[in-house]
């Protein structure tokens, strides 16, 4: 049926994101994507086959299937409608796929039950299952009399078949032919640091609905496989359980890449990157060899399990605890991988950043992976790729199954004059993203508004994993934890003063968290608010809640509890209460101390503001040894600045050279610069000496960010080049620096802001660009 698209917006202007899919009626069990990447046109074309299974009673009709307020064109008729989350896609055809050939694999099973039988195959037969999905996805369409119809609106695609009034009668496999749009915000078409074309999934607030029609609600857990055709000189990286080599197709200018996953996961975790990147190796910096000539899909042995996943009576299984999830090839049950401290890993980067990626990422990965294993146990995924993404990437990192996107801002920038902690930012960020394998991916939030379940946990764990990776002594670890806590406390306090209360709540839906409509549709509160993506409340307040809980039960027992929680909930989606209730039952003394679930909700999750415990604890962190050392250094700088008043240049330089400045870690330098930012005036001579003493141009991005803020505040014009460099090359961190340049009402600073925006606007993340343009233009 031809497209019947309606260019109307069925929802009022709101910053809430609608999740339209009617997941309570019908579920996608598997996606089979067949895609071609066209760099010249900036589109991805192809098809996706959805393997569907009804979950609603047969009497459900279209009236109950419609998402929210009847926002579909088909609501006037009585046919059941499949509603998919979709936007910025040109859908050209929707057709039912003939699943009858599956009857050869499942003799005696009626046609309507073939997909259920396929999707429910035992995990031991995972490879045969993937091959059958692949074979079925290439099957021809059913003989169609034109009764399958579809239409689109701003946020969804609706498909119905005339005369079909319930999910039970609906086709079990649908092929949707479509093409993305160049402006679709699920994917970014841009240039890498070598000015070569690339495209990647952006992790935007709308997730993947502008890449393929899907069911976005996290409860719609599915497996997937994908065939991607890309220019022959490109590498295709993707969520997938195997490290794959490309094959050649009929068109030799394109290579073909095949990926698959056997663990059911939300469609939002699907990740794709295509570009001219090269693999970093310890021995040399070159592209890894690529071979093969067949375009047929083949499925390699499952990692760590031999030719197939172990059966339930295999001696390779760990029976010390039962899995609570559905049946899939689960690494937590495989004895052969329980002791695998470091999983296979690769790093990819543009040529110009290969050496930095080698020093700053590849060298750190093994120790970070081993440390994460020591803290949390079995690695949930069998392999890991790390990609250094283009400079316009909107955050420092993003974790997906089997792949991490990392900003160039975290890369090692060279040895500073002090030589201290030059890899702290890169190492801690790697540990943060690795922690997401456990919290955010293999255990996910059932309600997307509870981002703290992912980000708060990863922020808490990054400190512990990074300390383990460095093999720090206990006292040094404690000092590092407390200094980082102090820095986060200061950031949290600043955010609270500069953002609306509605964005400062960890559980904005409160007691309604996790609830959906009768059809399964819902909304994600404030997901489209452009300011939200630059706030860290879910990272910071979530982190502080976990610090509070660790303080109640003891640090080591709390970390041990994490392992137990992972064993219990891996492969599942959770709400806050799942974690908190298991914690309270594991540590009954908490209740005897008066800590109740209702109190945690009231103090931490359902209200803005800062709990009493956090106020009190911040004073302790402020008195820690590293913080006191910084305060002593700040006093020296303030005294130096005041001594410069009214004195000649020669006198100033000689006095500065006599002062003995203490060597500090990068976190201490951040605190030092933040405290100096509170001073109303610093002499220009002091600014010059400060930059020279700590070699600030060669420090990590966190330090350089604070230095740029100091330069802007005090109008240190000779360092405006540092500000311009930061805004151009550290775009993930520089958004609000534009605002600081504009608010000073200094013509030179405002011209600098406008010039930098004009230089990077084309490569900037869309949300970041909108926020900056509001400040500058």
N, C-alpha and C positions, 0 to 999 in steps of 0.2 A: 504494500500500500504506500502511495506517495505521502510525503510529509504534509501534515496538516497544522504546522506550527502557528501558534497565536502569539503575537508580540505584545502581550499584556503582562502586567505585574499584578498577580493575584493577591499579593500581600501589601499591607500598608508600609510606609517608610519606617523602618525599625532597624535597630542594631542587633536584633535577635536573628539567628540563623535557623530557618526551618529544616527539619529532617522529615521529609515527606513520605518516605517509603512505608508501605503498609505491611510491616514485618510481622504483625500478629495474624495475618491472613496467609502469607506465602513468603517463603525464604529462598534466597539464592544459596545453593550449597556449593557451587563451583563456578568460577569464571574461566573461560578460555578466550584469551585475547590474541588477535592476529593483526599486527600493526606495522605500518610503514612510516618512517620519519622523513619528512620533506623539508630540508633546511631552507631552500630557496623561497618556498611559499610560507614557511613557518607554521606548518600544520602536521598533525599526525592523522593518518587515515587508516581505515580498516574496519574490523568488526569485533564484536564480543559476543560469545555464546553464553547464555545464562542457563544453568541447569537448576530447575526450580522444584520445590517441594511444598505442597500446601500444608498449612498448619491450622487452618480455621475449619470449623464445622461446615458441612456442605450447604447449610441454609444461609450463609453469609452472602449478601448481595452488594451491589455497587454502592448503595447508600451508606453502608458501614465501612466500605473500603476507601472512600474519599479522604484525602488528607486534610485535616483542619476544616476550614470553612468552605467546602465544596468548590475548591479552586481548580477544578478540571472541567474541560469541555464536555466530557462524556457523562457528567453527573445527571443529565436529563434522561438517560436510558437505564435499563435494568440489567445491563451486562456487568459482570465482575471486571474490575480494572486493576491491573498490576501498576503500581505507582513506584517509580524509581527516582532517586535523587539524580538530577541532571541539570546542567546549565552551560551555556556557551558551546553547545555542540550542534552541528548540522546533521541531524538524523535523516538519512535518505530512505531507509527501508527497515521494516521489522517483519521477520518471517518465522514461522514455527519450523523447527528442525525435526526431521524424520528420525525418531529414536528406535524404530523397529529393528534395525540391524543388531541392537544390543541383545535381542532375544536369543542370538546364537550363544552369547556368553551366559545368559540366564534362561535356560530352557524352562518352559512351563510358567514363566512369570508374565502376567498380563502387561500390556503396553503401558498402562497408566502407572504401574509400579516399578518400571524398569529403572528410572532415575533414582528412586528411593533405594532400590537394591544396589545400584552402582555407588551411590553416596555413602551407603552403610557397609561397604565391604570391610572386612577386618583389616586392621593396620598392618598385619603381616603381608597382606596382598597389595600394599600401597603402589608398587610399580605397575602391576596389572591394572589397577584402578586408574592411574594417571594415563596409561596408554589407551584405555577404553574411553576416557574423557576426550583425549586428543582425537581418537578415531571418530567419535560421535560428533565432535565439533566441526569436522570436515564433511559430514554427511550432507546430502542435498536437503533442500526445504521440502516439507510436506506439500502434497498437492493442495494448493491454496486457492480457494474460490474468491479471495479478496475480503474474507470476513475478518481478518486480523487488521485492526485499525490502530492508529496512534496519533497523539498530539503532544506538543510541548508547551510549557509556560516558562516563566523565569527560572523556576527552581526545580522543575520535575519533568519527567517523561511518563506519559500514561499510555498503557497498551491494553486493548480489550479485544475480545473476539465475539462477533455477533452471535447471539444465541447462547452464550456461556454465562451463566449467572452465579457461579460459585468458583472458589479457588480449586476445588477438586476436579472440575471439568476443564480447567485452563491448561494450555499446552505446557508440557514439562521441560521443553528446551526451546529457547528463542534466540535467533541470530539478529543482532542489531547492527546495521551498517551505518557508519557515521564518519564524520571528520571533525577534528577539533578546530577552534578558531584561534587566530594568532593572538587575540587579546584575552583568551580564556585564562583565568588566574590560578588554575591548578598547576599549570606548567609555565616555566620561564624560558623564553627564547632570548639568548643573550650571547655575549662573547666572553671567552675565558681570558686569563691574564696575558695570553700570547696573541690576543685579538683573533681567535679562531672560534667558529660557531659552535654552540652547544645548547642543549636543552635539558631541563631536569624538572622533576616534580618539586613544587615550591613549598610544600607543607603549609599552604595558605589556609585561612579560616574555613574555606569551603571544601577543603580536602581534595578528593579526586573526582568530584562530580563533573568537572570540566575536562577530564581525561577520558572517562568512560562512564556510561550510565550504570549506576550501582545502588545498592542499599547502604546508605551511610550510617544509620544507627549502629552503635558498636555491638548491639546484641546480634546483628546479622553476621555471624562468624562464618567464614567460607574459606575454601582453598582456592588456588588459582594456578594457571599455567599461561605462559605468554610466548608468542613467537614475534620477534621484533626484527624488521628489516631496516638497516641503516647504511649510509655510505660506507664503502669498503674500508676507508681509512679511519673510521671511527671505532671507538670501544663502547659497548653497551653494558652498563652496570645496573643491577636490579635486585630487588628482593627475590632471593632464590636459594635453594639449598645446595646447589652445586656450583663450583667454579667452572664456567663453561667456556669452550672455544667456539668461535663462529664457523659456520659452514657457508659454502657458496650456493647461490640460487641460480635461476635461469639468467637473470640480469647480473652479470659479473661485477657491475659497479656497486652492487649492494652485497653486504654480508647478512647472514641470518643467525640470530641468537635465540636460544630456547632456555627458558627458566621455568621453574615450578616450585610450589610449596605444598607440603602435606599437613602442616599444622593449621587448623582453621583459625583465621584471624579477621578482624574488621577490615573492610575494604579501604579504610583510611590509611592503613599501614603499607599499602602497595606503593613501591618507590621505583622510579626509573630515572636514569641519567645517561645521556648520549653525547659524546664529545670526542675531541682529539687529544684526550689525556694519555699519559704514559704511565706505566707501572714503575714504581720505585723499587729498587733492589738493594740489598746491602753491598753487593760486590760492585755493581756498576749501575748507571742510570740509563735504562733503555726500555723499550717496549718489549713485553714478553712475547714469545713466539705464538703464533696463532695458526691453526691448521684445520684440516678436514675438508671434505668435498661433498658430503651428502647433505641434502636439505631435509631428510626425514628426522622426525622427533625421536630421540632415544633417551631413555631414563637410566641414569647411572645408579650403581648401588647406593643405598642410603648411608650417609656418613656414620661410621662407627658401628655398622650393623651387618657387615658382610653383604651378600647379594640381596638380602631383603631384611626388613625389620624383624627382630626376634619375635617368635610366637609366644603366647602366654606361658608355655611350659619350657621356654628356653633357659638354659643355665646362665645366659647373659643378662637375665633380668634381675633387677634389684627389688626384692620383695619385702624390704624393711618397712615400707609404707605403701598404702594404696593411692593410686592417682584418682582424683575426683572429677576429672574432665571426661569428655567423650573420647572415643577410641581413635587415636592417631599414633604414628610412630614417635613416641615420646622419649627424648634423651634422658629424662630423669629416671627412667626405668632401665637404662642400659648400663650394665656394670663396666662395659668397655670404655665408656666416656666419663665415668664418675671421677676418675683421677686425672682427666685431661685438663691440665692447668692452663695450657695455651692452645687455643683453637687455630686452625689455618687462617692466615690473614694476609691481606695485600693492601698497598697504599697506591693511589693514583693521583696525579697532579699534572698541571701544564708544565711544559719543558722548563720554563723560567723559574719554577718553584720546586723543581725536583730535589735540589740539594737541601733546601730548607725543610722539605717534607721528609727527606731521609734522616736528617739530624733531629728534627723536631717531632716527628710522628713515628716513623718506622722503628727508630731506636727505642722509643718508649713503649710501644704497643705490647711487646711480650711481658714486660714487668707489670703493666697495668692490667692485662688480661689475667695473669697469674694471681695478682693481688685480689681482683674481683672474685676469682674462683675460691681463694682462701677465705673470703668474707661470706660469700653467698652460695657457694657450692657449684653444682653442675652448670656449665654454660648452656643456656636454653637453645642456642642456635649453633649449627655445626661449623660455621665459617664467618668471616667478617671482612668486608672491604671498607676502606676509608678513602673518601674522595675530597680533595681540596677544591671547593666550589668557587665560582666566580666572585669577584669582589662585591657585587651587588647583593649577595646573600644576606638575608635580613636578621640572622642571629649568629651566635658563635658556633653552634652545632645543632644537628638534628639526627636523632637515631631512628632507624627503621629496621625491620628484620634483615639481618645479614649485611647491612650497609649503614655507614655513618657519613653524613655530610659535615665537613669541618671548614670553618671560615679561615681565610688566610691570616686573619688578625691574631690567631693563637700560635702561629708558627714561630719557631726560634728565629730571632732577628740578628743573631751574632753575639759574641761575647762582649758584655758591657765592661767598663773599666773595673768595676767591683767583682765581676765574674760570679756573683751570687744569685742562685735561684733563677737562672735565665730560662728554665723550662717549666717553671711553676704553673703558668697560665695554660700552656699546652697540656701538661700532664694532668692537671685537675679537670680540664675540660674533657679530655679523653676519658677519664674515670667517670665523669658525669654521664657522658653518652653511653659508655659501656654499661653503667648501672641501669640504664633504661631497658636493657635486654630483659632484666628481671621485673622492674617496676615501670610500666608503660607499655610493654610489649607482651611478654609471656603472662604477665598479670596486668590487666588493663582496667580502666575506669568504666563502670557500667553507664555512668552519666557523665558526659563530657564536661559539664560545669565543674566537676570535681577534679580539676587539673592537678591539684596538690598531690593526689595519689601517685601521679607520675613525677611531677617536677619537684615537689617537696622531698620525696624519697630520694630522688637522684641527687639533689643538692646536699642532703644529709650524708648520703653514702659516698659522694665524691671525695669528701675530706678523709673519710676512713680508708677508702681504697687507695687514695693517693699517698697517705701516710704509710700504708702497708707496702705500696710499690717502692717508696723511698727507703723502707726498712728503718724508719725513724725510731729512736728510743722513746719510751713511754712519756717521759717528761717533755721532750721536744715535740712529740705529737700533740700533747695536751696544750702546749703553748701555741702551736700552729692552729689548732681547733679554736681556741679562744680568740686569737687575733682575727681569724676569718669571721667568727661570730660577731665580733665588734664591728667589723666593716659592714656586714649584712644588717646589723642593727641600725647603723647610721643610714644605710640605703633605705631600709624599711621606714624609718622615721621621716626621711625626706619624701618618700612616695606618699605617705599618709597625709602630709601637708599639701601636696601638689596634685592630688587626684580625687575624684568624687568617691563618696562613701560606697556607692553602689558597685564600684569596681574593686572594693577592698574586702569582699566577703568570700571565704573559701567554699562555702556551700550556699550559693545564692538562692537555690530552690528550697532550701531548708528541709522541712519534713516531707516535701513533695519530690525530693531528689530521687531520681530513678523511675518516676512515674511517667507514663506515656498515654496517648489517647487510645480509644477502643481499637483503632486500626494499627497502632504501633508508632504513629507519627508523634513528633514533639518539636520543641525548639531548644536551641542552645543559647542561653541568655547572654547578651552582650558580645556574642562571638564576632559580629561584624563591626564593632566599635573600633575605629582605627587606633585609639589611644590604648586599648587593652593589650595589644601585642607588644607595647613598650613598657608595660608594668610587670613587676616581678613578685606580686603578692603571693601567687601560688608557689613560687620557688621559696620565697623568704619566710612567709608566715607558716607555710607547711614545714619548712626546715626547722623553724623555732618550736613548732608543736612537737616534732620528733625529738628535739633536744630536751624539751620539757619532760616528755615521757621517759627518755633515757635517764634523766636525772632522778626520776621517781623509782626506777627499778634497778639502776646501775648500768653503766655503759656496756660491759661485756655480756651480761644476761640479755640486754636489749638486742645486741647484735646477734646473739645466738637465737633469739626469738625470730629474727628476720629469716634465718634458714628454715625454721619450722613453718613459718607463714608461707614461704615460697613452696615448700613441699606440699602444703595443704591446698594452695590456691593457684598453682601454676596451670596455665591453659584455661583460665577462667577470668571473668569480669567481676569486679567488686565495687562495693560502695564503702564509704568511710566506716560505717558501723561494722562491716565484716572484719576490718583490721582491729578496730577498737574493742569489739566484743571478744575476739580471740585473745587480745592482750590482757583484758580484765580477767578472763577465765584462766589464763596461764599464770597470772600474778594476782592471786586473790587478796594479797595484802593491800593492793591499791584501793579496793573497796573499803577495807577496814580503816585505811587512812582518810577515807572520805572522798576519794576520786570516783566520780560516777560519769556515766555516758552523757547524761544531761548537762553536767558541768563542762565537759569538753566541748560539746556543741555550743553552749552559751558563750564560753570564754574564747574559743578558738575558731570555730567553723561558721557560725551563723551571724556573727556581728563584726563590724569593722573595729578598728581600734587596736590597742596594745594591751594584752593581759597583764595583770599585776606581776606575775612571776617573771615575765620578760623585762619589765621595768627594773625589777630588783637585780636580775641576773646581768643586765647590761652594765651595771655599775661594777660588778665583779670582773667582767671582761675588760672594762676600761682600766682596771688596776693591775692587769696581768703584766708580767715582766716585759714582753715585747712592746706593749703599749706604753709602758712607762719609759722605755728606752726612746721611743719615738717622741714623747712629750719633751724629754730632755733635749733632743735634737731641735725640735720646733722652737724651744726657748732660745737656743743659740742663734737660729736664723732670725728670729724677731729682734733679738739684741743687736745683731749685725745690721739689720735694716735700719734700726733707729740710730745706730752709731754713724750711719752714712749721712744723716741729715746735716747739711751745712758744711760738709767736708769735701775736700778736693778729690779728684779721681785717683791720683797717685796714693793718697793716704788710704782711700777705700780699698784699693787693690792689695796694698801691703797688709792691711788688717785682715782681709779675707784669707790671705795665704797663711796667716799665723793660726787660724782656727782649725782645730782637729775635729773633723766630722766622722762620725761612726759609720762603719759599713753596715748596710741594712738589707733585709730581704725585700723582694718586690712587694709583698703585702705590707711591710712596714713603710715602704716608700709611698704606697697608695695612701695610707693613713697620714703620713707626714704632709703630703700635698693637700689632703682634705682639710687638715687642721690649719694649714697656711691659708687656705681659701677663706677661712673665717676671719682673717685679718683684713682690716679696712684698707691698709696700704702696705706695699712692699716696694723698696727702692729698686730701680732698674738694675743697679749694680748688684744688688742681692739676687735678682732674678738671673743675671748672667752667671754669677758664682754658683747658684743652686744647680743650674743646668750642667755646668762643668763638673761640679763636685760629684754628682750622681750619674753623669753621662746619660741624661734623661732621654736624649734622642734614640738611644740604643736599648732602652728598657722595653718591657712587654707593653701590650696595648692598653692594659688597665692603668699602668703608670703614666704612659703617654697621654691618655685621655685626661687624667687629672692635671697633668702639666699644661695641656692645651686650655683647660678651664682657667688655670691660673694666669696664663698668658693673656687670655681674653679679658679677664676681670681687671687686670692691672695695665692693659693697653701696651703690652711689651711688643712693640711693632717689629723689632728685629727677629722675633721668633714666630711671626705670622706664617712663615713658610712651614713650620712644624704643624700649625693648625690646618693649613691647606693639605699637607701630605696626609694628615689623619683623616680628614673628611673625604679624601679621594680613595684612600686605601683601606680604611677601617670603617666602612659604611655601616656595618652591623652595630657599631657603638657610637656613631657620631650624630645621631638624629637631633638630640636636644642641644648639641653644641651650636647648631644653627640658631636656635632660639636665643642662646646666650650672646651670640654675635649680634643679633638684631636688637635685643633689649637694651644694650649699652648705648644705643642711639649715637654711635660713632660712625661717621661716614665711611671711613676706611674699613672698619670691621664689617659693616653692612655690604659694602662692595665685595669683600672677600667671600661672604656667605653666598651672594648671588653668583659670583664667578664659579665657586665650587659646585653649586647646584647645576649650573649650565654645563659643567664638564662631566658630571656623573648622572644626570637625570635619566638618560636613556638606559643606563644599566642598573638603576636603583630598583629595589623592590617597590611594587605599586603602592602598598600601604605606607611605606616609609616616604615615598615621594609625595603622596598626598599630604601627609603631616608636615613635611618640610616646606612644601609650597604654601601651606596656610601660614607658616611662620614668616616666610621670606618674601612672597609675592604680594 
